[in-house]
Amino acid sequence: MGSRCFHLLWIFYFTSIHLSCFCLVRRPCQVMERQYEKYANLVFNHCDDFTQVNFTIAAYCPVDKYNLHNSLEEVPVETDWLCMSFSNVTIKTGIFSRFSNLKSLYLIGNFKLLPESLESLTELTTLWIQPDRYTITGKLDFGRLNNLQNLKLNEFQFSDVNMSTFGDLTQLKQLVLSHNEIRSFSSLTEHLTKLKYLQDLFMENTISQLKKVDCLTDKLSLGNPYVNFSIHYLSFGRQQIHYLENNSLCNFPKLSFLKINLHPTIADDLFYAGIETVDTMSLADIQFGYIEICVYASYFKVKVLQLMNTDLVSIETTNGSCSTLKTLDVSYNMIENVSFLQIEKLKNVTDLNISNNRINALAVCPITSSIKMELLYLNISFNYITSLEEGQFACLKNLKMLDLSNNQIDDIRNCTFCGLRELEVLHLEYNHIYMIQEYAFSDLFALKQLNLDDNQLTSIDEWAFYDLHIEELTLTFTYDIEEIWWSKHIANTLNKLSLKTTNTYIMLLYENFNNLFHLENLELDAQYVYIDICDCFLFHRIKELHLLNNIAFDCMDAALPVLGNFINLEKLYYRAYYTEPLEMTVTINSTLRHLKNLKFLCLDNTEKFAENLLINPYELFQGLANLNTLQLINSGLEYFTSNMMFNDLKSVIFLLIENQNIKDIKAEAFSPMSNLNFIYLYDTTLACNCQLNWFNQWLLYNKQVSFIDFYDQRCLVGAKHSDSTLSTFLDNCTADLQVTLFIASFVGTIVFILIILFHESIWWYTLYLFYTVKCWLNRRKEDEQYQYDVFVSYNTTNEQWITEELLPNLEYNGPPFFKVCIHNRDFEIGRDIVENIVDSIYKSRWTICLITHSYLQSYWCSLEMRMATYKLVAENNDSLILIFLDKISKEEIQCYHRLTKLLDKKTYLEWPEDPNGQKLFWARLRKVIGIHVEKDHDGL
């Protein structure tokens, strides 16, 4: 029985054990309420952008033909938002009839539609259909969807729609068509004439040409001969138009929004396409390189112009008028500088976005000019600006938001922002600013938000914020923060303060912070945070606290964790930092229990603390009776098995576990959470284990808790992710089946062991007996005398030694003369090899095994030794002689267990190299063989 047979047995064994449980357990729908959707951007992964559609109660149902009706029965009847992912399902009439409140429906996957499939959805206002593969009998009927306002057909052929009922969608306001096999624009618009309320038309199909024949005419009209749709929003998506004839868009003279991707060579043809006015024009992704902005603005009376990713190298406003333009977006281009000459015609623009360019020089306001710009929002982020000059924004008197983040600014000169008396928000994060001078923020009397995060601050002048009314302030220092005397000037207005050090610690001086009368939101980013005098610190003012990259938060006077002193804290976000060796105490250890008013808690990166037993998971959440939301990110809590962990969390509604290795989880852990509505495992790892089978039963019968995207959760087999999901794995693990699998595994293991034992210990002995009996039946045992004195087992590579040494010394040198059996001379031709071997061994008084390296590697030599061994055992007769022709070390012999056992029990001969030794060798061998031969003759 070869190794391949054992591989087959092994495969059969594991297949029989693991394939015995491919049964289906229906998957319940997942339900979510809008009021909890805000947590962690909670969405249903398979529903794409549909989650943006407004809802009160939403449900996501992955269904197939076996569980369609059962799953829908568990969805609340008041559900108004339903997303369904189908797998080989026929959607029949009345399937949604129980949902009288259903307003929004999304159908995706592999399904079959009947013409009347949707006729019961009379209250539906939003319908999206996006099949992976679908079939339809006849034409899809929209006739009864009288309240439909939003229709999206993606990968659904427009020709499969019953056009006679399509016109009955009298309330339709938005139509989105993508990949519908629409070849010409007029083949669509001819069906839209009855849709009097249609306002938005988005289409992305294989239309690359717009021709004059696409212009529909009204023969009954006495005035304007062209059909004038009510459509105000027109988008051709990303499909590039290569040919644009005059008057081809005559049916859309007045648009509030136009998005069209024209080939750059035909861009000017847009002026003759029949469009008169466009409030918002998006020409994004057209590789213009150069475009006269004001020409387009004045011709179409554009208010908002979007020119993102159009390869512009400058803002060209020389020709035309930009008097109507209010918003200009030229982000993601290659503009290197912005000067007053470029933007002086943009004086009516209120929102200018020039982010993500290559700007290194900025001169929007010349000192000698008295011009006043109307700009309210200016975004210059993600550029290459290195410095800011004095008064360079002075002409932007109305500016409310200025974004200079993600540049290379290293210095803010005095009076840089002079003139910006209406500015409320200033973004300077992610720059290289190292110093804030006394008059750096002069004139910013209305400033409310100032962000200097991720800079390289080494000093702030004590008077830098004098006369300011900042409400939110974010700062990053390169040194340990000890004194913040500059805060005294904004003490009466500051509500949110964020301090970060790239060094080691932050010191909170009570005399500084006790003057911050309105401070409620505090963010501290440092390994160590200290308070000098905790008895005087006004902890009760803080309602929201962020501790980032933190090891310890202690009192200097008592050296004790102080987190629990924030008695009015409602929201806590804690991200740990760890070093080697770890501290013996950490901020959150035994302190959270004092935060009685806490409603939101996020623990991030506490894995090392948990591994080193610096936090006790069974005490960590004690006392948090008012907590609503718990978020654990790489927390190190690997076992969710006991109700003691969450025993006090009776108010928790939402539980998010993210980036976590979970070794075991049980339903008992969630039992204290009587108000739990949602569990979300994001980027977590679970072992594929049938002990998690409780999930299926729990989700089926627990009507309160929705396990968001549980059916996409992967699990680990060993150290690798399984190709299937956890739910698919658990479908095979019912409670009764576990017992069956245990019994099957036990019996299978015993059988497998017996097979191995049979192969190793019994098989060859049985084979020897079989051939012995066969020889006896063939009358080979008529004469009880041995036919040969010696049977020699050897490898053919040693045949020369046999003919030149062994045969002459045993057969021809005598007396006595011994009769030798060798396979090349004495085996019977045409007979089975194994039968020849057994027969020769049985008919020989002695068996000599000539051990060499090649002998040990030979299958047939090993077989001959094995048979000789079994004869020795069967007849209890010492008839085996071992001769070593090669020098073989003990380490090499240890690989051959049978030979090792023989050497432990028997004396063996070694072939010597010197002639005297060889004479002695033959004398010893002949003596052993001769003694037994003489005994046999004497017995006669």
KASUL-V945956 format. One record per residue. RES is the residue in three letters. PSI is psi as a letter, one per 30 degrees, with the letter a starting at -180 (* if undefined). D_CENTER is the distance of its C-alpha to the mean C-alpha in Angstrom with 1 decimal. Layout:
res psi d_center
RES PSI D_CENTER
RES PSI D_CENTER
This chain:
res psi d_center
MET j 46.5
GLY l 44.1
SER e 40.6
ARG e 39.2
CYS e 40.6
PHE e 38.9
HIS e 35.5
LEU e 36.2
LEU e 37.2
TRP e 34.0
ILE e 31.8
PHE e 34.1
TYR e 33.8
PHE e 30.1
THR e 29.9
SER f 32.5
ILE e 30.7
HIS f 27.1
LEU g 27.8
SER g 30.3
CYS h 27.9
PHE i 26.3
CYS l 27.3
LEU k 25.7
VAL k 25.2
ARG k 24.9
ARG k 21.9
PRO l 23.1
CYS l 22.2
GLN k 20.3
VAL k 22.5
MET k 22.0
GLU k 24.8
ARG e 24.9
GLN f 26.2
TYR f 23.0
GLU f 20.5
LYS f 21.0
TYR k 19.1
ALA h 15.7
ASN h 15.8
LEU k 15.4
VAL l 14.9
PHE j 14.5
ASN e 11.6
HIS f 13.9
CYS g 16.8
ASP b 16.0
ASP f 18.8
PHE f 20.8
THR f 19.8
GLN f 22.1
VAL k 25.0
ASN k 27.0
PHE l 27.2
THR e 28.6
ILE k 27.0
ALA k 24.0
ALA k 22.9
TYR k 20.1
CYS j 21.3
PRO j 19.7
VAL l 23.0
ASP a 24.9
LYS f 28.7
TYR f 29.0
ASN g 27.5
LEU e 28.1
HIS e 31.2
ASN e 30.2
SER e 26.9
LEU f 28.7
GLU f 31.4
GLU f 29.1
VAL k 28.1
PRO k 30.5
VAL f 33.4
GLU g 33.1
THR k 29.6
ASP f 29.9
TRP k 26.4
LEU k 25.0
CYS k 22.0
MET k 22.3
SER j 20.2
PHE l 22.8
SER j 23.0
ASN h 26.6
VAL k 28.4
THR k 31.7
ILE j 31.9
LYS l 35.4
THR k 37.7
GLY g 37.5
ILE f 34.1
PHE g 33.3
SER f 36.9
ARG f 36.2
PHE i 34.1
SER f 37.0
ASN g 35.0
LEU k 32.2
LYS e 31.9
SER k 28.5
LEU k 27.1
TYR k 24.2
LEU j 24.4
ILE l 21.7
GLY a 21.4
ASN j 24.2
PHE l 27.4
LYS k 31.2
LEU k 33.1
LEU l 36.7
PRO e 38.9
GLU g 39.3
SER e 35.8
LEU g 35.3
GLU f 38.9
SER f 38.5
LEU i 36.2
THR f 39.1
GLU g 37.5
LEU k 34.3
THR f 33.8
THR k 30.4
LEU k 29.3
TRP k 26.4
ILE j 26.4
GLN i 23.7
PRO k 24.0
ASP e 22.2
ARG k 25.6
TYR l 28.6
THR l 32.3
ILE k 35.1
THR j 38.6
GLY b 40.9
LYS k 39.7
LEU k 37.3
ASP j 39.5
PHE g 38.7
GLY e 42.2
ARG g 41.7
LEU i 38.8
ASN f 41.4
ASN g 39.1
LEU k 36.2
GLN f 35.4
ASN j 32.0
LEU k 31.3
LYS k 28.4
LEU j 28.6
ASN k 25.9
GLU g 26.4
PHE k 29.4
GLN k 32.8
PHE f 35.1
SER f 38.0
ASP g 36.8
VAL k 37.7
ASN j 41.2
MET f 42.7
SER f 45.6
THR f 43.4
PHE e 41.0
GLY f 43.8
ASP f 44.0
LEU i 40.9
THR f 43.3
GLN g 40.9
LEU k 38.1
LYS f 37.1
GLN k 33.9
LEU k 33.2
VAL k 30.0
LEU k 30.4
SER k 27.9
HIS i 28.4
ASN g 31.3
GLU h 33.7
ILE j 35.9
ARG f 38.1
SER l 40.4
PHE e 40.3
SER f 43.5
SER f 42.3
LEU e 40.1
THR f 42.3
GLU f 45.3
HIS f 43.5
LEU f 42.7
THR f 46.3
LYS f 46.4
LEU i 43.3
LYS f 45.3
TYR g 42.6
LEU k 39.8
GLN e 38.7
ASP k 35.4
LEU j 34.8
PHE k 31.6
MET k 31.5
GLU j 29.6
ASN a 31.5
THR h 33.4
ILE j 36.2
SER f 37.2
GLN k 40.8
LEU j 42.4
LYS l 46.1
LYS f 49.2
VAL f 49.1
ASP f 45.9
CYS j 48.2
LEU k 49.5
THR l 53.1
ASP j 54.9
LYS f 58.4
LEU f 59.6
SER k 58.9
LEU f 62.1
GLY c 60.4
ASN j 57.0
PRO f 56.5
TYR k 52.7
VAL k 50.4
ASN j 48.8
PHE l 45.5
SER g 44.2
ILE k 40.9
HIS f 40.1
TYR j 36.5
LEU k 36.1
SER k 33.1
PHE g 32.9
GLY b 29.2
ARG f 28.2
GLN k 30.8
GLN k 33.4
ILE k 37.0
HIS f 39.4
TYR k 42.7
LEU j 43.9
GLU l 47.5
ASN k 49.7
ASN g 49.5
SER f 46.5
LEU h 44.9
CYS f 48.1
ASN f 46.8
PHE i 44.6
PRO e 47.1
LYS j 45.6
LEU k 41.8
SER f 39.9
PHE k 36.8
LEU k 36.6
LYS k 33.7
ILE k 34.8
ASN j 33.7
LEU k 37.0
HIS k 37.8
PRO e 39.4
THR f 42.7
ILE g 43.2
ALA e 42.1
ASP f 45.7
ASP f 46.2
LEU f 44.2
PHE f 47.4
TYR g 49.3
ALA f 46.7
GLY f 48.4
ILE k 46.1
GLU e 48.2
THR k 46.0
VAL j 42.3
ASP e 41.1
THR j 37.6
MET k 37.2
SER j 33.9
LEU h 34.6
ALA k 31.2
ASP g 30.1
ILE k 33.7
GLN i 34.7
PHE e 37.9
GLY e 38.5
TYR k 41.4
ILE k 42.2
GLU j 45.0
ILE e 43.1
CYS f 46.3
VAL e 47.6
TYR e 44.6
ALA e 44.8
SER e 48.5
TYR e 48.7
PHE g 46.1
LYS h 46.7
VAL k 43.0
LYS e 41.8
VAL k 38.1
LEU k 37.4
GLN j 33.9
LEU h 34.0
MET k 30.5
ASN h 29.6
THR g 33.2
ASP g 34.2
LEU k 36.8
VAL f 38.6
SER l 40.8
ILE j 41.5
GLU j 44.5
THR g 46.7
THR e 50.2
ASN l 51.1
GLY a 50.9
SER k 50.4
CYS g 47.3
SER f 49.1
THR f 46.9
LEU k 43.6
LYS e 41.7
THR k 38.2
LEU k 37.3
ASP j 33.8
VAL h 33.9
SER l 30.6
TYR h 28.7
ASN a 32.0
MET h 34.2
ILE k 36.8
GLU f 38.3
ASN l 40.8
VAL k 41.8
SER l 45.5
PHE e 47.8
LEU f 49.4
GLN e 46.1
ILE g 45.3
GLU f 48.9
LYS f 48.8
LEU g 45.6
LYS f 47.6
ASN f 46.6
VAL k 42.8
THR f 41.1
ASP j 37.5
LEU k 36.9
ASN j 33.5
ILE h 33.8
SER l 30.5
ASN h 28.6
ASN a 31.8
ARG h 33.9
ILE k 36.5
ASN f 38.4
ALA k 41.6
LEU j 41.9
ALA i 45.4
VAL f 45.1
CYS j 48.2
PRO k 51.5
ILE e 53.7
THR f 56.8
SER k 55.3
SER g 55.8
ILE k 53.3
LYS k 51.1
MET l 47.6
GLU g 46.0
LEU k 42.5
LEU e 40.5
TYR k 37.0
LEU k 36.5
ASN j 33.1
ILE g 33.5
SER l 30.2
PHE h 28.5
ASN a 31.8
TYR h 34.1
ILE k 36.8
THR f 38.3
SER l 41.1
LEU k 42.4
GLU l 46.1
GLU k 48.5
GLY g 48.7
GLN f 46.5
PHE g 45.1
ALA f 48.5
CYS f 48.9
LEU i 45.8
LYS f 47.7
ASN g 45.5
LEU k 42.1
LYS f 39.8
MET k 36.5
LEU k 36.1
ASP j 32.8
LEU g 33.4
SER l 30.1
ASN h 28.5
ASN a 31.8
GLN h 33.9
ILE k 36.6
ASP f 38.3
ASP k 41.3
ILE j 42.3
ARG l 46.0
ASN k 48.3
CYS g 48.6
THR e 45.6
PHE g 44.7
CYS k 48.3
GLY f 48.9
LEU i 45.6
ARG f 47.1
GLU f 44.8
LEU k 41.5
GLU e 39.2
VAL k 35.9
LEU j 35.6
HIS j 32.4
LEU g 33.0
GLU l 29.8
TYR h 28.4
ASN a 31.9
HIS g 34.3
ILE k 36.8
TYR f 38.7
MET k 41.6
ILE j 42.5
GLN l 46.3
GLU e 48.6
TYR g 48.8
ALA e 45.3
PHE h 44.5
SER k 48.0
ASP f 48.5
LEU i 45.0
PHE f 46.8
ALA g 44.2
LEU k 41.1
LYS e 38.7
GLN k 35.4
LEU k 35.4
ASN j 32.2
LEU h 32.8
ASP k 29.5
ASP h 28.6
ASN a 32.1
GLN h 34.5
LEU k 37.1
THR f 40.0
SER k 42.4
ILE k 43.0
ASP k 46.6
GLU f 47.8
TRP g 49.0
ALA e 45.9
PHE g 45.0
TYR k 48.6
ASP g 49.3
LEU l 45.6
HIS h 44.0
ILE k 40.4
GLU e 38.2
GLU k 34.9
LEU k 34.9
THR k 32.1
LEU k 33.4
THR k 32.1
PHE l 34.8
THR g 35.1
TYR l 37.5
ASP k 37.8
ILE k 38.5
GLU e 41.7
GLU k 43.6
ILE h 42.6
TRP f 46.2
TRP f 45.0
SER f 43.4
LYS f 46.9
HIS f 47.4
ILE g 44.4
ALA e 44.8
ASN f 45.9
THR f 43.0
LEU k 39.9
ASN e 37.4
LYS k 34.1
LEU k 34.2
SER j 31.4
LEU k 32.5
LYS k 30.6
THR k 32.1
THR g 30.9
ASN c 33.5
THR e 33.8
TYR l 35.1
ILE k 36.1
MET k 39.4
LEU j 40.0
LEU k 43.7
TYR e 45.0
GLU f 47.7
ASN e 45.1
PHE f 42.6
ASN f 45.4
ASN f 46.6
LEU i 43.3
PHE f 44.5
HIS g 41.7
LEU k 38.7
GLU f 36.1
ASN j 32.7
LEU k 32.4
GLU k 29.5
LEU k 30.2
ASP j 28.2
ALA l 29.9
GLN e 29.9
TYR k 33.1
VAL k 34.6
TYR k 38.2
ILE k 40.7
ASP e 44.3
ILE j 46.1
CYS f 44.1
ASP f 47.2
CYS f 47.6
PHE k 44.0
LEU i 43.3
PHE e 40.0
HIS f 40.5
ARG f 39.9
ILE k 36.2
LYS f 34.0
GLU k 30.6
LEU k 29.6
HIS j 26.8
LEU j 27.0
LEU k 24.7
ASN h 24.6
ASN k 27.3
ILE e 29.1
ALA k 32.2
PHE j 33.9
ASP l 37.5
CYS k 41.1
MET e 43.4
ASP f 46.4
ALA f 44.9
ALA h 41.8
LEU l 39.9
PRO k 36.5
VAL f 37.2
LEU e 34.0
GLY f 35.7
ASN f 38.5
PHE i 36.6
ILE f 38.0
ASN g 37.2
LEU k 33.5
GLU f 31.4
LYS k 28.0
LEU k 26.7
TYR j 23.6
TYR k 23.7
ARG k 21.7
ALA l 23.2
TYR k 24.3
TYR k 25.6
THR l 28.0
GLU k 29.9
PRO l 31.9
LEU k 30.4
GLU l 32.7
MET f 34.3
THR k 33.7
VAL l 30.8
THR e 30.9
ILE f 29.3
ASN j 31.2
SER g 33.5
THR f 33.6
LEU f 31.3
ARG f 33.8
HIS f 36.3
LEU i 34.1
LYS f 35.6
ASN g 34.6
LEU k 31.0
LYS f 28.9
PHE k 25.4
LEU k 24.0
CYS k 20.8
LEU k 20.6
ASP k 18.4
ASN h 18.3
THR g 21.1
GLU e 19.8
LYS e 22.8
PHE e 25.2
ALA e 24.2
GLU e 24.3
ASN g 27.8
LEU h 29.0
LEU f 29.7
ILE k 28.4
ASN j 29.3
PRO f 26.7
TYR f 29.6
GLU f 31.4
LEU e 28.8
PHE g 28.6
GLN k 32.3
GLY f 34.3
LEU i 31.5
ALA f 33.2
ASN g 32.4
LEU k 28.6
ASN e 26.8
THR k 23.2
LEU k 21.5
GLN k 18.2
LEU j 17.1
ILE j 14.7
ASN h 14.7
SER f 18.1
GLY f 19.0
LEU j 20.1
GLU f 19.2
TYR j 21.8
PHE i 22.1
THR f 25.2
SER k 28.2
ASN f 29.4
MET f 30.9
MET e 27.6
PHE g 27.4
ASN e 31.1
ASP f 32.1
LEU h 29.1
LYS f 31.1
SER f 30.2
VAL k 26.4
ILE e 25.0
PHE k 21.3
LEU j 19.2
LEU k 15.7
ILE j 14.1
GLU k 11.1
ASN h 9.7
GLN k 12.3
ASN j 13.6
ILE j 15.8
LYS e 18.6
ASP k 20.5
ILE k 20.7
LYS l 23.7
ALA f 25.0
GLU f 27.8
ALA f 25.6
PHE f 25.3
SER e 28.9
PRO f 30.3
MET i 28.1
SER f 30.6
ASN g 29.1
LEU k 25.4
ASN e 24.1
PHE k 20.3
ILE k 17.6
TYR j 14.0
LEU j 11.5
TYR k 8.3
ASP h 5.8
THR l 8.9
THR k 10.4
LEU k 13.6
ALA k 16.1
CYS j 17.3
ASN k 20.6
CYS f 23.2
GLN f 24.2
LEU g 21.4
ASN f 23.3
TRP f 24.6
PHE e 21.5
ASN e 22.8
GLN e 26.2
TRP e 25.2
LEU e 23.1
LEU e 26.0
TYR f 28.7
ASN j 27.3
LYS f 28.1
GLN e 27.3
VAL k 23.7
SER k 20.8
PHE j 17.5
ILE k 15.1
ASP h 12.6
PHE e 13.6
TYR f 14.0
ASP f 10.3
GLN k 9.8
ARG l 9.5
CYS l 12.1
LEU k 13.6
VAL j 16.9
GLY b 18.4
ALA g 16.1
LYS k 13.8
HIS k 11.2
SER l 13.4
ASP f 13.5
SER l 14.2
THR l 12.9
LEU e 14.6
SER e 16.9
THR e 18.1
PHE e 18.8
LEU f 20.6
ASP f 22.6
ASN g 24.4
CYS i 25.3
THR l 28.1
ALA e 30.4
ASP e 33.4
LEU f 31.3
GLN e 30.3
VAL e 34.1
THR e 34.6
LEU e 31.9
PHE e 33.5
ILE e 36.9
ALA e 35.7
SER e 33.9
PHE e 37.1
VAL e 39.5
GLY e 37.4
THR e 37.2
ILE e 41.0
VAL e 41.8
PHE e 39.6
ILE e 41.4
LEU e 44.7
ILE e 44.0
ILE e 43.2
LEU e 46.4
PHE e 48.3
HIS e 47.2
GLU e 48.0
SER f 51.1
ILE e 52.9
TRP e 52.2
TRP e 54.4
TYR e 57.2
THR e 57.2
LEU e 57.3
TYR e 60.3
LEU e 62.1
PHE e 61.5
TYR f 63.1
THR e 65.9
VAL e 66.8
LYS e 66.5
CYS e 69.0
TRP e 71.3
LEU f 71.3
ASN g 72.2
ARG h 75.2
ARG f 74.0
LYS g 75.3
GLU e 78.9
ASP k 80.1
GLU f 78.8
GLN k 79.6
TYR k 76.9
GLN f 77.2
TYR l 75.6
ASP e 75.9
VAL k 72.6
PHE k 69.4
VAL k 67.4
SER j 63.6
TYR l 62.5
ASN k 60.2
THR f 61.8
THR f 61.2
ASN g 63.9
GLU e 66.4
GLN e 68.8
TRP e 69.1
ILE e 69.9
THR e 72.7
GLU f 74.2
GLU e 73.9
LEU e 73.2
LEU e 75.4
PRO e 78.5
ASN f 78.4
LEU e 78.0
GLU f 79.8
TYR f 82.6
ASN j 83.4
GLY a 85.4
PRO l 86.8
PRO l 84.9
PHE k 83.0
PHE k 79.6
LYS k 78.0
VAL k 74.4
CYS k 71.8
ILE k 69.1
HIS e 66.7
ASN f 67.7
ARG e 71.3
ASP f 71.6
PHE k 68.7
GLU k 69.8
ILE k 68.8
GLY f 66.7
ARG l 65.7
ASP k 62.2
ILE e 61.1
VAL e 60.0
GLU e 63.3
ASN e 65.2
ILE e 63.5
VAL e 64.2
ASP e 67.7
SER e 68.5
ILE e 67.2
TYR e 69.2
LYS g 72.4
SER k 72.2
ARG e 73.5
TRP l 71.1
THR k 67.6
ILE k 66.9
CYS j 63.4
LEU j 63.3
ILE j 60.1
THR l 58.7
HIS e 55.2
SER e 55.3
TYR e 56.6
LEU f 53.6
GLN f 51.2
SER k 53.3
TYR e 52.2
TRP e 55.9
CYS e 57.2
SER e 54.8
LEU e 55.9
GLU e 59.5
MET e 59.0
ARG e 57.1
MET e 60.0
ALA e 62.6
THR e 60.8
TYR e 60.8
LYS e 64.5
LEU e 65.1
VAL e 63.4
ALA e 65.0
GLU f 68.6
ASN h 68.4
ASN k 70.1
ASP j 69.4
SER g 69.4
LEU k 66.6
ILE k 67.2
LEU k 64.4
ILE k 65.3
PHE j 63.1
LEU e 63.9
ASP l 61.0
LYS j 60.1
ILE k 56.9
SER l 55.3
LYS e 54.4
GLU e 50.7
GLU e 50.7
ILE f 52.6
GLN f 50.1
CYS f 47.6
TYR j 50.2
HIS e 50.5
ARG e 53.5
LEU e 55.6
THR e 54.8
LYS e 56.2
LEU e 59.3
LEU f 60.0
ASP f 59.8
LYS f 62.7
LYS k 64.8
THR k 66.8
TYR l 66.0
LEU k 67.8
GLU k 66.7
TRP j 68.2
PRO l 70.0
GLU e 70.4
ASP k 74.1
PRO e 77.0
ASN e 78.5
GLY e 75.3
GLN e 75.0
LYS e 78.6
LEU e 77.7
PHE e 74.5
TRP e 76.5
ALA e 79.1
ARG e 76.6
LEU e 74.8
ARG e 78.1
LYS e 79.3
VAL e 76.4
ILE e 76.6
GLY e 80.4
ILE e 80.8
HIS e 78.9
VAL e 80.8
GLU e 84.1
LYS e 83.1
ASP e 82.3
HIS e 85.7
ASP e 87.4
GLY f 85.8
LEU * 87.5
